[in-house]
Amino acid sequence: MRPTLLAVAALAFLRIVVGLHFFLEGLSHLRDPDWSSAGFRKAAVGPLADWYRQSLPETGAWSATLGAAGSGDTAAAAWKESVVAGWKQLLAARLRAVPLDAARSAEAEKLLDSAAAELDAYTAGIGDDLAAYRLEIARFADMRKAPSARDVPFARERVAKKRKELAGQAAGWMKDAAAIGTKLVAGWDGQLSAAERLRAADAEPPSALWKADRFVSWSLVTIGACLVLGLFVKFNAIGGACFLASVIASQPFWVPGAQSTYDQWVELAALVALAALPVGGWSGLDYFLKNWFSKFGCPLAGCCGGSIATRA
């Protein structure tokens, strides 16, 4: 049975609207230098929450030291060492990008030593708080291992609340340590000319979160543009559906405190329909590409939507 013209036009309209949403959303992320998915990742709940948080930036190796249960009494010292090690790596990268004379190099090392001493004084001042935090981390680990943490709604909610509380404490301490690092970099920049500062800034490697955010943003732009143009509709609709599924998975509706994902469910259903129906790409570039690919027996023809006339 042939689909009616109204049905095909409705699918084309749906494709364009969903594509525009993806394209504009990705474009807004790329145009906003301050945009980050950190808030989305921090808000993730459910079984995949830890996986979503893996790319969150940290000051030093917090998760492997103070944030890890059973890391021992040397966790605070190990964290300080990781922070200072990061500063040393950054200085080495800056010196490779902008070589300094002996005097300025010595001054940079002096600033680094002063920052390390300031970090020592800071951690000494919050030593009791860090010790209490370490006890809470151990209790939280035991709380998560309990069967009730997975089976009892009240227990799951308590685990989520405790995780949020501990994450807030850690974020505050890491922010203070990062402020010392920011002051250190400002001191290094004070030695340089404007042109040297630009080269030194480029020496800092992008974070894993920045790379992930750029990949997602460009993926949204690409998927959206292809859907609007009707190019490889099935492939891009599946890609968009997978992205929305990952968003929905970060907020499982059965987990207490999960945010609403109704909008994502609706758009996911639309993308599945576009990928499954044979005329999902009608009136787009796939209309022409399918016939061209078919002439040469190209397997890419299956990624293109069919025309009205070729569907019974």
N, C-alpha and C positions, 0 to 999 in steps of 0.2 A: 504493500500500500504506500502510495506516495504521500509525503508530508505536504500539508497545505502551505500556500505561500505565506499566510499569516504566521504559521508555526515556525517556518524557517526565518522569517523576518524577526520574530520575537527572539529566537536564538542568537541571531546576529546582533540584535540590540543588547542582549544580555552579555554577550562576549565583549562588546565595546565598552559597556558600563563597568564591568568587572576589570577589564584591562586598564581603563583610565584610573580606577581606584588604585590598582597596583602601581602604575607608572607614577602617578602624582605622589603617592606615599613614599616610594623609593627616592624620587627626586627631592622631596622635602628633606629627607634624611641627608642626602648628599650635599644639599645647599646649606644646611645648618651645621656649622663646625662644632657646636656644643652638643649635638644629639648623640645619645649613647643608649644602648640596650641594657645598661647596668640596672636601671630601675626594674625593667621587665624580668631580668634574671634574678634579682634579689626577691621579687615577689613570687617567684615560682614555688609551687607546693606539689606534694604528691611524690610518687616513686622516682621521678626524674629530676627532682629539685636539685640534688647535689650535682648532677651532670650539667644542668644549666648554669650553676654557679662556678664551674671550673674556670671559665674565661674571665671572671671578675678580677679586676686589678687588685693587687695587694702591695702593701709596703713591706718589702722583705718577704721571706718565706714564712708568712704567718701560719698558713694551714699546716705546714710540716713541722712547726715548732710549738708555739703557744696555743695554736688552734687544734692541735692533735692530741687526742687522749693517749696517755701512757708514754709521752715523750720525755718524762723525767724532770728532775729539778733544774736541769740545765737549759730548759726550754727558753727562758728569757734571754740568757746569754747567747744562745744559738740564734734567736731572732735578731738581737742587736748585731751580731756578726754578719747575718745575711743582709741587713740593711746597709751596713758599712761596705760590705762586698759589692752591693749594687752601685753605691756611689763611686767606688774605685773603678768598676767596670765602665761607668759613664764617663769618668774623667779620662780613662785610657782611650775611649772612643773619641772624645772631644779633642784630645791631643793628637790623635791620628788625623782628624779632620783639620785642626788648626794647630800646627806645631808652635810651641812657645820657646822663648829663650830660657836660659837657666834661671834667671831671676823670677820671671813670671811663673815658670813651672814650680819653683820652690814655694812661691806664694800660694799657688793652687793647692799644693800638698798641705800647706799650713792651714788653709781654710778647711780642708777635708779633716784634718786632725781636730780642729776646733769643733766642727760639726759632730764628730764622733764623741768628743767629750761632752757636748751638750746633750747628745742622745743618752749617754751614760747617766748624766745627772737626771734626765727626765725619767728614765726607767727606774732609777733608784727611788725617786719620789713617789712612784706608783707601785712600788714593790709589793705592798700588802694587797692592793687591788688585783694585781696580776696573780698573786698566790690564790686569792679567793676565786678568781676567774678560772684558774687551773682546776680547782676542786669542782666548780660547776661544770666544766667540760667533762670531767670524769663521770659525774652524776648523769649528765646528759647522755653520754655514751651508753651507760647502763639503762637509762630510760628508753632509749631507742631500741635496745636489744630485747626488751620485754615484749612478749606476744601481744599484750594489750595495746601496745603502741600502734599495731597494725589493725587490730580487730575491734577495738572499743572506740567509738567516736569521741568520747570525752578525753580519752588518753591521747588520741591523735591530735586533738586540739591543744592539749597541754604541751605536747612535743613541739608543735608548730610555734606556740607562744614562746617557749623556752629558746628555740632556735633563733627567733627574731630578737629576743632579748640579748642573747650572747653575741649575735651578729652586730647589734647596735653598739655594744661595748667595744668589740674589736675594731669596728669602723672608727670610733672616736680616737682610740689610741693610735691606729695607723694614720689617721689624719694629722695628728699632732707630730708624728715622726716624719710624715711627708712634708709638713710645713718646715721642718728643719732642713730637709733636702732641698726644698724650694729656695730657702734663704741661701743655702750653699751654692746652688746654681746661679743665683743672682750675684753672689760674690765673684764667682768665676766669670760671669758675663761682664762685670765691672772692669775686668782687665782687658777686655777685647774691644775692637772697633765695631761699628755697625755691621760691616760686611763679614767680619769674623764671627760675630754673634749668629748670623744667619747660617753660616757653615757649621758652627758648633751645634745649633739647634737641630740641624738635619742629621747629626751624628747619633742622636738618640733613637734606638730602634723602636718601631711601632709596637704597641702591646698586642697581645693575642685578642683582646676584646676589640681593639680598633680594626684589626684584620677581619675578624668575624663580622663586625658591623658593616664594613665596606663590602664584603662579599654578599651579605644579605641585601644591602641597599641596591647594589648593581644588579643583583638577581631580580629584585622587585621591578626595577626599571626595565630590564630586558624582557621579563615575562609580560609585564603590562604593555610594552610597545608591541610585542609580537601578537598579543591577543587583540589589540586595537587594529593592527594591520591584517589580522587573520593569517599569520604566518606560523606554520607548524602548531596549529591550535591544540591538537591532542597532546603533544609533548609538553607544551607550556602550561596547559590546563592541569596536567598531572603534576608538574613542578609547583604550580601555585597551590594545588590541593595539599601537597606534601608540606609546604611551608605553613599553611593554615593549620594542618594537623599538628605540627610541632608547637604552634601557639596554644592550641586547645589542650595539648598534653601537659603544658606547664600549669594549667589550672583545671585539674580533673574535678568535675562537678560533684563527685562523691566525697571529696576531701573538705573538711570544715575550713572555712575561711577562703575558699577558692573564689576568684573573681568570675563574673559573668562572661561567657564566651558565645552568647547567642548570635551576635553579628558574624563571628567567624564561622559558626556552624552553617548559617544561611549562605555565606559566600562559598564555603566548601562544597555544599550541595550543588550550587550553580556550576562550579568548576568541574565537578564529577559529571554533571549532565553534559557539559560542553565536550568533555573528553569521550563520553560514551556514545553520544548520539552521532549518527553519520553525517549530519548536516551542520554540525556545530561550527565549522569554519566557513560556511557558505557566505559568499559576497566578499570574502577577503582574498589575500594573495594565494591561499591554498586552492582556491577555485581554479586558478590558472596553472599553478605548479603541479597539481595532481595529474592533469592531462599531459603536461610536459614530461613529468617523471615516468608516467605509464608508458609513453612511447619508447622509452629506452629501458624499460624493465627495472627501474631503480627502486630499491626497497624503501626509500624515503617517501614513496607515494602513500604508504600506510599511515604516515604522520600527518597527512593533509586531509581535510574534510572533503567530502564528496559534494557534487552538485545535485540539484533537484532532479535533473533529467536522468542521472545515472543511478538513482536509488529507486527501487521498486517498493 
